Amino acid sequence: MKRAAPLALLLSGLSATPALAADVPLWELGAGVGVLSLPAWRGAADTRGYVLPVPYFTYHGDFLRADRHGIRGVLFDSDRIDLGISLAGSPPVGSDGTSARAGMPDLKATGEIGPQLDLTLWRSDSRARKLTLILPLRAAFTLTGPPRDKGWVFSPALNLDVADMAGLPGWKLGLRSGPIFATQRQHAYFYEVAPAQATATRPAYAASGGYSGSQFLAALSKRFPTYWVGGYVRYDNLQGAAFDDSPLVARNHYLAGGVAVAWIFGESSRRVSVDD
């Protein structure tokens, strides 16, 4: 959830998977629409609004799962340890549409993929509450044209899942918070200013790797019989980040968020047992 593209933000952490053990369809399929508000990049002055189609898909296979933790391939699974795959990304940004990057190359959409280790630290006897330490390490690359290496991102976080939030059946609350760390190549892609791109108001800047700020995310969702609703709000704090003195950072803290609704069109006749 570091800087995920709008669609990924809606789908990551906001699906309808039950928090308690239950028999559910092997797969569900639907579609809907989402509305989001995001900065053009972390720390940008410009905020972008998105209205997007939102595919709804859950799958509870032995090796591939699409659930409230996102889309993941399960490489190893146990009662307390879950080793899967983490996905994230960022949307493209045209430099003509933002004064801060005028005359600089456009930011291409990026993808991020890598292993994620989830360690269950605590859960209630009823399994309605669960605290997890999430350890994702992702390689970043551009998605248009020949893929270009854009470094590595490590974003450990504590995640608390709450089922039947505030005594409301079916409502699921997710809270996640943690720091972000990235390599010099990742920071340079978003925050470096080459000498040839410097202006009177945008001095040259050489980025370094290290701390990338921290995030707090709150997500709420519910699966109704024929549709699903969800929303999230995210707070970013870039104070003390390795790039916080870049001329491309206009805000060192801000809020982003979105809401979505999806209608369920079909589900499998086969049912499987899902525990969390």
C-alpha positions, 0 to 999 in steps of 0.5 A, spaced: 500 500 500 505 504 499 504 508 493 499 503 489 495 505 483 488 507 484 485 500 482 490 496 487 489 501 492 481 499 492 483 491 491 488 491 497 486 490 504 478 491 502 475 484 499 470 480 502 473 474 505 471 472 512 475 473 518 472 467 521 473 460 519 467 459 514 465 455 507 465 460 502 465 459 494 471 457 491 471 464 487 466 470 486 466 475 480 463 482 479 464 489 477 463 496 480 466 503 480 471 506 485 472 514 486 479 516 489 483 522 491 491 521 490 497 525 490 501 525 483 506 522 487 508 521 494 509 529 497 506 532 490 502 538 491 498 536 485 492 531 487 489 527 482 481 524 482 480 518 479 473 514 477 475 507 475 472 501 473 473 496 479 473 488 478 471 484 484 474 477 484 476 473 490 479 466 489 481 461 495 485 456 491 491 452 494 496 456 491 493 462 488 488 467 493 485 473 492 482 476 498 482 482 503 490 481 503 490 482 495 492 478 490 497 473 492 501 466 490 501 462 497 508 459 497 508 457 504 502 457 509 502 455 516 497 457 522 502 463 524 506 464 518 504 465 511 509 466 505 506 469 499 507 475 494 506 482 494 504 487 489 504 494 488 505 500 483 504 507 481 500 511 476 503 514 470 504 522 471 505 527 465 510 532 466 506 537 462 500 536 467 504 539 473 508 545 474 513 541 479 516 537 473 515 541 467 520 540 462 522 533 466 521 526 463 514 523 464 513 518 470 511 512 467 507 507 471 511 502 475 509 495 478 512 492 484 513 485 486 516 480 491 516 476 497 511 477 503 512 474 510 506 475 514 507 473 522 501 472 526 503 475 533 496 475 536 489 473 535 483 472 539 480 465 541 474 467 536 479 469 531 475 476 530 481 480 531 488 478 529 495 482 529 500 481 524 507 483 522 507 484 515 514 484 511 514 485 504 520 486 499 519 488 492 523 490 486 520 496 482 520 496 474 517 501 469 510 498 466 511 501 459 516 500 454 522 496 455 522 494 463 527 499 467 529 497 474 527 502 479 530 499 485 527 495 491 522 497 496 521 494 503 515 496 507 514 492 514 508 494 517 503 492 523 496 490 521 490 489 525 484 486 522 477 486 526 471 482 524 464 485 526 467 491 527 463 495 533 458 489 533 456 490 526 455 484 523 459 483 516 463 489 517 470 488 517 476 494 519 483 493 517 488 498 520 495 498 518 501 502 520 509 502 518 515 505 515 518 505 508 525 504 506 527 504 499 534 504 495 537 510 491 534 508 484 527 508 487 528 515 490 532 518 484 526 516 479 521 520 483 525 525 486 532 527 483 533 533 479 538 532 474 543 539 473 540 539 466 533 540 469 534 545 474 531 551 474 531 558 478 525 555 482 527 547 482 535 546 484 539 540 482 538 534 487 541 528 488 537 523 491 539 517 496 537 511 499 534 509 506 528 511 510 522 513 505 517 516 510 511 512 514 504 510 512 497 509 516 491 506 513 484 504 515 480 500 511 472 498 512 468 494 508 462 489 508 460 484 503 452 484 502 448 478 499 449 481 492 454 487 492 460 489 496 462 496 499 469 498 501 473 505 503 479 507 505 483 513 508 491 513 508 495 518 512 503 519 509 508 522 513 515 524 509 518 528 515 525 525 516 525 521 509 531 521 505 528 525 500 524 530 504 529 536 501 528 534 494 524 540 490 519 535 488 516 534 495 511 540 496 508 536 502 511 532 508 504 529 510 497 529 507 491 524 506 489 520 501 482 515 500 477 512 496 470 508 496 468 503 491 462 499 490 461 492 486 456 488 484 457 480 485 455 477 478 456 470 479 460 465 484 462 457 484 458 452 486 464 449 489 465 451 496 471 451 500 473 452 508 477 459 509 480 460 516 481 468 516 
